[in-house]
């Protein structure tokens, strides 16, 4: 097992051995890498400071030009890779086989995140408060969904037969199909993304120390006061664990349990279906592998500056 970590402040991806954290390589990928996606034998790297996506394959680095600045996240749809580009108000459509740009589609201003459901891509706008429903094969917008006045759409996720978009400004999450919003719910202050568990939807309120748990139809809300600055929720071995940007710990949302960490947590990626999870400590330039079952840190290593979201390969 390898753990790949984009280090936004060092313009590289570092490769760590999953057994003990030993560094296995450091690959220069371009300006401000933040998110990774495994596509076939390659790892695609969103480099927000460039007009291109980096592709790492067998240690070699290639580039696919997007023509627009700010690749941020990835979504995969029917053999295509979709990349919202925040600086160009468009989503780039990439062909991973030919490693080329297949097209661009204009969407709402400052698109940040995307999710795919039934072959359609849902792209959120941080300025317009909309979600654009994109047909990647036809390279066109089928529908524009209005999330609400003054909305700022950050995270977009698909599951439970629907799409969930988080309005950061309004402190709410909406559920949508390909034509319109079907449900809304208030959540904590300054939410960023939704996490879909086996049976519930979880949204962390970064500014009020809460996590809201909801049924898939956004009914039955439960507010958990966890304190600190909950950055995100990670589903580990089927259970929700809360990452904290201020305090060096993870908290189990559905049980009276916590896990001490070497430093506050920023992002995480579970190791398969087990109890292991890799955690990045963005503000402390470290990455850890922890066991939620044993409540222990298996290893912690120093990394280049600002390790972002890890990817277990």
LINKA-V806520 format. One record per backbone hydrogen bond with DSSP energy under -1.0 kcal/mol. NH is the residue of the N-H (numbers start at 1). CO is the residue of the C=O. E is the energy in kcal/mol with one decimal. If there is no record, write none. Layout:
NH&CO&E + NH&CO&E
This chain:
3&16&-2.6 + 4&311&-2.9 + 5&14&-2.4 + 7&12&-3.3 + 8&306&-2.0 + 9&305&-1.4 + 10&7&-1.7 + 12&7&-1.2 + 13&27&-2.4 + 14&5&-2.5 + 15&25&-2.8 + 16&3&-2.6 + 17&22&-2.9 + 18&1&-2.7 + 21&17&-2.9 + 24&15&-3.4 + 25&15&-1.0 + 27&13&-3.0 + 29&11&-1.6 + 30&11&-1.1 + 34&46&-2.4 + 37&44&-1.7 + 39&42&-2.6 + 42&39&-2.1 + 43&56&-2.5 + 44&37&-3.2 + 45&54&-3.1 + 46&35&-2.8 + 48&32&-2.1 + 49&31&-2.2 + 50&47&-1.9 + 53&64&-2.4 + 54&45&-1.8 + 55&62&-2.7 + 56&43&-2.9 + 57&60&-2.7 + 60&57&-1.8 + 62&55&-2.9 + 64&53&-2.6 + 66&51&-1.9 + 67&51&-1.4 + 70&50&-1.5 + 72&84&-2.1 + 75&82&-1.6 + 77&80&-2.5 + 80&77&-1.8 + 81&94&-2.4 + 82&75&-3.4 + 83&92&-2.6 + 85&90&-2.5 + 86&70&-2.2 + 87&69&-2.1 + 88&85&-1.5 + 90&85&-1.0 + 91&105&-2.5 + 92&83&-2.8 + 93&103&-3.2 + 94&81&-3.3 + 95&100&-3.0 + 99&95&-1.2 + 100&95&-1.5 + 102&93&-3.0 + 103&93&-1.3 + 105&91&-2.1 + 107&89&-1.9 + 112&124&-1.6 + 115&122&-1.7 + 117&120&-2.5 + 120&117&-2.0 + 121&134&-2.7 + 122&115&-3.3 + 123&132&-2.6 + 124&113&-2.0 + 125&130&-2.5 + 126&110&-1.9 + 127&109&-1.5 + 131&145&-2.4 + 132&123&-2.9 + 133&143&-3.4 + 134&121&-3.5 + 135&140&-2.9 + 139&135&-1.3 + 140&135&-1.4 + 142&133&-3.1 + 143&133&-1.2 + 145&131&-3.0 + 147&129&-2.5 + 151&148&-1.8 + 153&125&-2.0 + 154&166&-2.3 + 155&192&-1.9 + 157&164&-2.5 + 159&162&-2.4 + 162&159&-1.8 + 163&176&-2.1 + 164&157&-3.4 + 165&174&-2.1 + 166&155&-2.4 + 167&172&-2.6 + 168&152&-3.1 + 171&167&-1.1 + 172&167&-1.6 + 173&185&-2.5 + 174&165&-2.5 + 175&183&-2.7 + 176&163&-2.7 + 177&180&-2.2 + 182&175&-3.3 + 183&175&-1.5 + 185&173&-1.9 + 187&171&-2.7 + 195&202&-2.8 + 197&200&-2.9 + 201&214&-2.7 + 202&195&-2.8 + 203&212&-2.2 + 205&210&-3.4 + 206&190&-1.1 + 207&189&-2.2 + 210&205&-1.1 + 211&224&-1.9 + 212&203&-2.9 + 213&222&-3.0 + 214&201&-2.6 + 215&219&-2.6 + 218&215&-2.8 + 222&213&-2.5 + 224&211&-2.8 + 226&209&-1.8 + 226&224&-1.1 + 227&209&-2.2 + 231&243&-2.0 + 234&241&-3.1 + 236&239&-2.9 + 239&236&-2.0 + 241&234&-2.5 + 242&251&-3.0 + 243&232&-2.7 + 245&229&-2.8 + 249&247&-2.2 + 250&259&-2.3 + 251&242&-1.5 + 252&257&-2.5 + 253&240&-2.4 + 257&255&-2.0 + 259&250&-2.6 + 261&248&-2.1 + 265&244&-1.9 + 266&280&-2.7 + 269&278&-2.1 + 271&276&-2.8 + 274&271&-1.4 + 277&290&-2.0 + 278&269&-2.5 + 279&288&-3.0 + 280&267&-2.9 + 281&286&-3.1 + 284&281&-1.5 + 286&281&-1.2 + 287&301&-2.1 + 288&279&-2.8 + 289&299&-2.3 + 290&277&-2.4 + 291&296&-2.9 + 292&275&-2.4 + 296&291&-1.6 + 298&289&-2.5 + 299&289&-1.4 + 301&287&-2.5 + 303&285&-2.3 + 308&6&-3.4 + 309&34&-1.1 + 311&4&-2.5 + 313&2&-3.3
